[in-house]
Every structure is written in structure tokens, then in C-alpha cells.
């Protein structure tokens, strides 16, 4: 049964279940609602890198932090299309474009992004964007251009949020999700662990996600990538078992969602990733980079899929069985 009325106490009890029992329960629910051999294969491209006015403490693209990223303006459409075509040929069915903006503005750059969305959509791929905050009209324009999904993460709990970001509010993020939903675009929303938050913060973030009017169609679970020059560079590495626990709890709370094993996967062994799939993950980013940080290559993922008996999920299949 799909629920939107989980209590914090119920989620805490699930989250604190002994790990092997938790994985077993999540795996059972995964089999009930989805084909466990299918994994959604996505590729993420930074179409505008660096120079962001926000102060997200984890992000190397914030202009105020001294990091070593290669700052560049909006890419040309032909370069984006070339990368998307290569991703499709390598097996990706969703192509995600990210721009380091605080919010979408109605200008020539947005018009260029709309043209990119149209182009990638014509390749027969699901098109996703993450461009910062946007209003209802902008969400509608993206939908009309063929956008399939929009990513806008909550990052952490409401209580911990101001320790990480002060340049936009938690409610700003929720409003963007509402605008995306009203436009009929698939919602992609998750968070990051390892930001100095408590276990209670992780539970609270999952409560917020599972209490939305409809569950996000995709829920990325990220482990902090510690980047030199950012305020969080000295935080401890996220324990692998914490990722497994988050993935399993997410799967139980939101059975129909695509639970994406996102940032942090580059540091996992193949056996680590196999346990994450067992716990309910069924979506990955493939390709050499996640915006600006490292990620497993197409070749590595092909080998893993063959060994584990996994197959790429077909594009647009989520339209046939969207989340409730």
C-alpha cells in the first residue's frame, strides 16, 4: 500500500531496524512493486559550471568558495547534443542537464536551454533538468519543450537546512517542487547524507519526502563528496552502511519511486553497489562525471550489469506506472 501519512516515529522504527532485516524487508517491497532486474541508467551533464551566487556548503560551484573547478558559461547546443547522443549509444535512457544558477530567469540562456530540451527529447531520451528555482510559467515552458523530469533536492531536514544553505529557504525548494508538479513534469527530489546532520535529520528529510502530495518519481540518495575549498571538506567520509540504510528506508516508504544511487558511488566496490541494489536502489548516474566530481564510467557499469544480471530500464516506462 502506498502511504503519505507516515509518522516520524514509524520512520524512525524502520530506519533503526537491524540492517539485514531492513534490507530483506526493502528487497521484498521492491519485488512487490517493481522489476528488480531493471535499473534506470541516467547521464548528467553540467551545461553551465561554476559562478553560482548560492552558499550551499557542499558545492564546489559556489562562486564564494576557492575550488579548482573549470568554470564555463552555457554550452552550445551542438556540444550538448553530441554528449547526449554518446550517452544514448552507451545505454543511458535519461539525460540530465544541470546549470549552476540560483533560479531560472526569462532570458536568452533559458531560451537556449528550452531548445536543448527539445533536441534531446527528439533523440527519444527522457530529459531532466536541474536549474535551480523556477516559477509555474517557466515549468510550463519546460514541459511544453518536452522536459520529462526536473530535479530539485531538499538536501537535508528542515531543522538542519540553515546550517548548510542560507541563500534560499526550505519553503523555496518545496514551492519549486509544487510548480514542477503542477506543470505535469516528473519530480526528482532527494537529499545528501554526510552534511554533519544527525540520524534524526535523515529521518525528518525522508518524512518530508514521503509526505508530499505525491511521492517523487525519483529519489536520489547522495553521499557527500568532500571537495577541497568548500566548508564541508573536512567532514568524515559517509559510512557505506549508512547509505544502505537510507536506500532501504527510502524504498520501504516510497515503493514505486526510482531510488537513485547517486553521489558517492565512485567510492563503492561492485559488491557494495550490489547490496545497494538489493536494498532497493534501481537507478544510477553513469558516465565519467556528476556535474564536476568523478563517477564510474560507462564501461565499468556495463561490466557490473552483466555480472549482476541487471538490464537498463526502458525510457518513458515511468509514465506507465507513476508514483502515487
Backbone torsions as a table, in degrees:
resi	resn	phi	psi	omega
1	UNK	NA	134.1	177.9
2	UNK	-85.1	123.7	-177.2
3	UNK	-118.2	147.9	173.3
4	UNK	-122.8	9.9	-174.3
5	UNK	-118.3	28.3	176.0
6	UNK	-59.5	141.2	174.0
7	UNK	-96.3	160.2	177.0
8	UNK	-59.7	-36.5	-179.4
9	UNK	-66.0	-40.6	178.6
10	UNK	-65.1	-43.5	-179.2
11	UNK	-66.6	-38.8	177.7
12	UNK	-61.4	-40.6	179.4
13	UNK	-65.0	-40.6	177.5
14	UNK	-64.7	-49.6	-177.2
15	UNK	-57.7	-36.8	-176.4
16	UNK	-91.0	7.0	175.3
17	UNK	-61.1	140.8	175.1
18	UNK	-48.3	137.6	-164.3
19	UNK	-57.0	-47.0	-178.2
20	UNK	-65.3	-37.5	176.3
21	UNK	-66.5	-39.1	178.4
22	UNK	-62.5	-45.2	179.5
23	UNK	-63.5	-41.5	179.0
24	UNK	-61.5	-44.7	-179.6
25	UNK	-64.4	-43.7	179.7
26	UNK	-64.2	-41.4	179.6
27	UNK	-63.6	-37.4	179.0
28	UNK	-65.6	-42.8	178.6
29	UNK	-67.3	-39.1	178.0
30	UNK	-58.2	-44.5	-179.8
31	UNK	-67.1	-29.0	180.0
32	UNK	-70.4	-34.7	-171.6
33	UNK	-107.9	-19.6	-173.1
34	UNK	-143.6	164.6	173.4
35	UNK	-81.3	110.4	-173.2
36	UNK	-72.9	-10.0	176.8
37	UNK	-84.3	-12.3	-177.6
38	UNK	-93.3	134.4	175.1
39	UNK	-130.6	128.1	177.2
40	UNK	-72.1	129.0	-177.9
41	UNK	-109.7	117.2	-175.9
42	UNK	-120.5	152.6	173.2
43	UNK	-126.9	136.5	-176.2
44	UNK	-115.9	130.1	178.7
45	UNK	-125.2	131.7	173.5
46	UNK	-82.2	109.7	-177.8
47	UNK	-90.6	-11.8	172.8
48	UNK	-151.0	117.3	-168.9
49	UNK	-115.6	133.1	172.3
50	UNK	77.6	174.9	177.8
51	UNK	74.0	17.5	-177.0
52	UNK	-76.1	136.3	-179.1
53	UNK	-78.4	-6.7	-178.7
54	UNK	-73.0	169.1	-179.7
55	UNK	-120.7	28.8	178.6
56	UNK	-53.6	118.5	-168.4
57	UNK	-67.8	-15.8	-178.5
58	UNK	-95.0	-9.3	-163.0
59	UNK	-100.1	122.1	178.4
60	UNK	-73.2	-7.3	-178.4
61	UNK	-89.3	-4.6	177.5
62	UNK	-68.7	129.4	-175.3
63	UNK	-62.2	-26.8	-175.4
64	UNK	-77.4	-10.6	-179.2
65	UNK	-102.8	144.8	-178.4
66	UNK	-93.5	87.8	179.5
67	UNK	-116.7	172.0	-173.4
68	UNK	-100.2	23.1	-178.0
69	UNK	-72.8	156.8	178.5
70	UNK	-89.4	99.5	-177.1
71	UNK	-72.4	133.0	175.1
72	UNK	-150.5	154.0	177.8
73	UNK	-76.2	-171.3	-176.6
74	UNK	-62.4	129.4	-179.6
75	UNK	-66.6	158.4	174.2
76	UNK	-73.8	149.6	-178.7
77	UNK	-58.1	-41.1	-176.8
78	UNK	-64.0	-32.9	177.4
79	UNK	-70.2	-40.4	177.8
80	UNK	-64.1	-44.0	-179.0
81	UNK	-64.1	-37.5	178.2
82	UNK	-63.1	-43.2	179.9
83	UNK	-67.2	-40.3	179.4
84	UNK	-64.2	-40.8	179.5
85	UNK	-63.3	-42.0	177.9
86	UNK	-63.8	-39.8	178.7
87	UNK	-63.5	-42.0	178.6
88	UNK	-63.1	-44.0	-179.9
89	UNK	-63.9	-27.6	179.2
90	UNK	-84.6	-5.0	175.2
91	UNK	113.4	-1.1	178.6
92	UNK	-73.5	142.3	177.6
93	UNK	-113.4	-11.9	175.3
94	UNK	-126.2	133.0	179.6
95	UNK	-118.3	121.2	-174.9
96	UNK	-110.8	133.0	179.7
97	UNK	-116.4	126.3	-178.4
98	UNK	-118.1	135.3	176.3
99	UNK	-124.1	134.2	-178.5
100	UNK	-79.2	72.4	176.4
101	UNK	-117.6	152.0	171.9
102	UNK	-73.6	-43.0	178.4
103	UNK	-151.2	161.9	175.3
104	UNK	-75.4	136.9	175.2
105	UNK	-119.8	146.6	-178.3
106	UNK	-80.4	85.7	-177.9
107	UNK	-145.7	-170.9	-176.3
108	UNK	-64.5	-34.8	179.1
109	UNK	-63.2	-40.8	177.9
110	UNK	-65.2	-39.5	176.5
111	UNK	-60.1	-38.5	178.6
112	UNK	-67.0	-38.6	177.2
113	UNK	-64.5	-41.7	177.5
114	UNK	-58.2	-38.9	178.4
115	UNK	-67.3	-38.0	176.2
116	UNK	-62.9	-42.5	179.4
117	UNK	-59.4	-45.4	178.6
118	UNK	-59.5	-43.1	-177.6
119	UNK	-64.9	-46.2	-179.3
120	UNK	-67.6	-36.9	177.7
121	UNK	-60.0	-36.7	179.9
122	UNK	-68.5	-16.4	175.7
123	UNK	-78.0	-8.1	-178.2
124	UNK	84.6	21.2	177.6
125	UNK	-105.0	150.9	168.6
126	UNK	-69.1	131.5	-178.7
127	UNK	-105.9	129.3	177.3
128	UNK	-124.4	146.2	174.4
129	UNK	-130.4	151.0	168.3
130	UNK	-135.4	105.2	-169.3
131	UNK	-126.2	8.8	-175.3
132	UNK	93.9	-160.3	-178.6
133	UNK	-68.9	149.7	174.8
134	UNK	-150.9	155.3	-179.0
135	UNK	-95.0	179.1	-176.3
136	UNK	-61.7	-42.5	-177.7
137	UNK	-64.8	-41.2	178.8
138	UNK	-66.4	-39.0	177.1
139	UNK	-62.4	-39.8	178.8
140	UNK	-65.2	-40.3	178.4
141	UNK	-62.9	-41.0	177.8
142	UNK	-64.1	-42.2	178.6
143	UNK	-62.1	-43.6	-179.9
144	UNK	-64.2	-28.3	179.1
145	UNK	-78.7	-11.0	178.4
146	UNK	110.8	12.8	179.3
147	UNK	-64.6	132.6	179.5
148	UNK	-93.2	-42.3	-174.6
149	UNK	-141.8	154.5	176.4
150	UNK	-131.4	128.6	179.1
151	UNK	-97.8	130.7	174.9
152	UNK	-154.3	96.1	-173.4
153	UNK	-77.6	150.9	171.7
154	UNK	-79.7	-22.9	178.9
155	UNK	75.8	-52.5	-175.6
156	UNK	-157.1	-166.1	179.4
157	UNK	-77.1	163.0	176.5
158	UNK	-60.0	-40.7	-176.8
159	UNK	-68.0	-34.5	-177.4
160	UNK	-89.7	-12.1	-169.6
161	UNK	-56.0	-46.1	-175.5
162	UNK	-70.1	-11.6	172.9
163	UNK	-76.6	-15.8	-174.4
164	UNK	-112.3	-36.9	-174.4
165	UNK	-141.7	134.2	176.0
166	UNK	-123.5	-6.5	-173.5
167	UNK	-90.6	-4.4	167.3
168	UNK	-152.4	155.1	-173.7
169	UNK	-94.7	166.3	175.6
170	UNK	-61.7	-39.9	179.6
171	UNK	-68.2	-29.6	172.9
172	UNK	-58.2	-43.0	-179.3
173	UNK	-65.8	-44.3	179.7
174	UNK	-64.1	-35.3	178.6
175	UNK	-66.4	-40.5	176.9
176	UNK	-61.0	-42.8	177.7
177	UNK	-59.9	-39.9	178.9
178	UNK	-65.0	-40.9	178.6
179	UNK	-63.5	-40.5	178.5
180	UNK	-63.6	-45.5	-178.1
181	UNK	-62.4	-41.8	-179.6
182	UNK	-63.8	-28.4	-179.6
183	UNK	-81.2	-3.3	179.8
184	UNK	80.0	18.3	179.7
185	UNK	-94.9	141.5	179.3
186	UNK	-63.8	134.2	-178.2
187	UNK	-92.4	128.5	173.8
188	UNK	-116.6	115.2	-174.5
189	UNK	-153.8	126.5	177.7
190	UNK	-148.9	-138.8	-177.5
191	UNK	-165.2	-173.5	-176.1
192	UNK	-125.6	135.1	171.4
193	UNK	-109.1	153.6	-177.0
194	UNK	100.9	14.7	-178.7
195	UNK	-91.7	16.3	-176.5
196	UNK	87.2	11.4	-178.4
197	UNK	-81.1	164.9	175.8
198	UNK	-91.6	170.0	173.8
199	UNK	-62.1	-34.0	178.3
200	UNK	-63.8	-34.9	176.7
201	UNK	-65.4	-40.4	178.6
202	UNK	-63.4	-42.7	178.6
203	UNK	-63.2	-41.7	-179.4
204	UNK	-65.7	-38.4	177.5
205	UNK	-63.1	-43.9	178.8
206	UNK	-65.3	-33.7	175.8
207	UNK	-62.6	-44.7	179.2
208	UNK	-61.0	-46.5	-179.0
209	UNK	-62.9	-43.1	-176.6
210	UNK	-77.3	-10.2	179.6
211	UNK	-99.4	-0.7	178.6
212	UNK	-62.8	157.2	-178.2
213	UNK	-52.3	-36.8	168.5
214	UNK	-137.8	142.0	-178.8
215	UNK	-62.2	145.9	173.3
216	UNK	-56.1	141.1	176.6
217	UNK	-68.4	-29.8	177.1
218	UNK	-130.4	136.8	179.1
219	UNK	-127.3	97.3	177.0
220	UNK	-74.2	131.3	173.0
221	UNK	-110.7	113.8	-175.5
222	UNK	-110.9	143.4	167.1
223	UNK	-100.5	137.9	-179.4
224	UNK	-53.3	127.9	168.4
225	UNK	-94.7	112.4	-174.7
226	UNK	-79.5	114.1	-175.4
227	UNK	-111.3	129.4	179.4
228	UNK	-59.2	132.0	179.9
229	UNK	102.5	-13.5	176.4
230	UNK	-94.6	155.8	-178.1
231	UNK	-60.7	-21.0	-176.2
232	UNK	-101.0	13.0	-174.1
233	UNK	-62.1	-24.4	-175.4
234	UNK	-97.8	4.1	178.3
235	UNK	-68.9	153.2	-179.4
236	UNK	-67.9	154.3	177.3
237	UNK	-64.1	141.5	177.4
238	UNK	-67.7	131.5	177.1
239	UNK	-69.8	136.8	-179.9
240	UNK	-55.0	-39.8	-176.5
241	UNK	-65.5	-27.3	175.9
242	UNK	-67.7	-36.6	175.9
243	UNK	-64.2	-43.8	179.3
244	UNK	-60.5	-43.6	-179.0
245	UNK	-63.6	-41.3	178.8
246	UNK	-66.3	-43.2	-179.6
247	UNK	-62.7	-46.2	-178.2
248	UNK	-64.0	-42.6	179.7
249	UNK	-64.9	-41.5	177.7
250	UNK	-60.2	-43.8	-180.0
251	UNK	-61.1	-40.6	-179.3
252	UNK	-67.4	-41.3	-176.8
253	UNK	-73.2	-34.5	-174.3
254	UNK	-130.6	75.6	-169.3
255	UNK	-60.5	-31.2	-175.9
256	UNK	-91.4	-7.6	-177.2
257	UNK	-71.6	153.8	166.9
258	UNK	-83.4	115.1	-179.5
259	UNK	-95.7	112.2	-170.5
260	UNK	-95.6	124.1	171.9
261	UNK	-80.7	102.9	-167.6
262	UNK	-109.0	-124.6	-176.8
263	UNK	-57.6	139.5	-177.2
264	UNK	106.4	-15.5	-177.1
265	UNK	-66.8	-28.9	-178.7
266	UNK	-62.1	-23.7	-179.2
267	UNK	-94.7	3.4	-179.0
268	UNK	-97.2	144.2	172.0
269	UNK	-75.2	170.0	177.3
270	UNK	-63.8	-36.7	178.7
271	UNK	-68.5	-35.0	174.5
272	UNK	-60.0	-47.4	-178.6
273	UNK	-64.5	-36.5	178.9
274	UNK	-60.0	-40.3	179.0
275	UNK	-67.8	-35.2	176.4
276	UNK	-63.8	-40.3	176.2
277	UNK	-64.9	-39.5	177.5
278	UNK	-62.0	-35.0	-177.9
279	UNK	-79.6	-5.3	175.1
280	UNK	124.1	-4.1	175.5
281	UNK	-68.1	138.3	177.9
282	UNK	-147.2	31.9	177.5
283	UNK	-156.2	141.4	178.5
284	UNK	-140.6	159.7	164.0
285	UNK	-96.8	132.4	176.4
286	UNK	-122.6	159.3	-172.6
287	UNK	114.5	165.9	-167.9
288	UNK	-73.6	-19.5	-176.7
289	UNK	-138.0	149.2	165.9
290	UNK	-108.8	93.9	-172.8
291	UNK	60.7	-80.3	-177.7
292	UNK	-127.0	-3.6	-176.9
293	UNK	-114.1	162.7	-173.0
294	UNK	-67.6	157.3	-177.5
295	UNK	-157.3	152.6	177.5
296	UNK	-58.5	147.8	-177.8
297	UNK	-79.9	167.1	175.6
298	UNK	-56.7	-43.3	-176.4
299	UNK	-63.0	-43.4	179.0
300	UNK	-61.5	-41.2	-178.9
301	UNK	-70.8	-34.9	175.6
302	UNK	-60.2	-43.4	178.8
303	UNK	-62.3	-43.1	-179.3
304	UNK	-64.5	-44.1	179.7
305	UNK	-60.3	-42.6	-178.9
306	UNK	-64.5	-43.1	-178.5
307	UNK	-66.4	-40.9	-175.1
308	UNK	-88.9	-5.4	-179.8
309	UNK	73.3	32.8	179.6
310	UNK	-96.8	158.4	178.0
311	UNK	-137.6	147.5	179.2
312	UNK	-66.2	138.5	175.2
313	UNK	-73.1	139.0	-179.6
314	UNK	-66.8	149.4	176.3
315	UNK	-64.7	145.7	174.8
316	UNK	68.1	7.0	178.7
317	UNK	-65.0	-29.3	-179.5
318	UNK	-61.9	-24.4	178.8
319	UNK	-65.1	-27.0	-177.0
320	UNK	-79.5	-22.5	-176.8
321	UNK	-145.4	64.5	-176.3
322	UNK	-72.4	161.4	-177.3
323	UNK	-71.0	156.4	179.2
324	UNK	-102.6	NA	NA
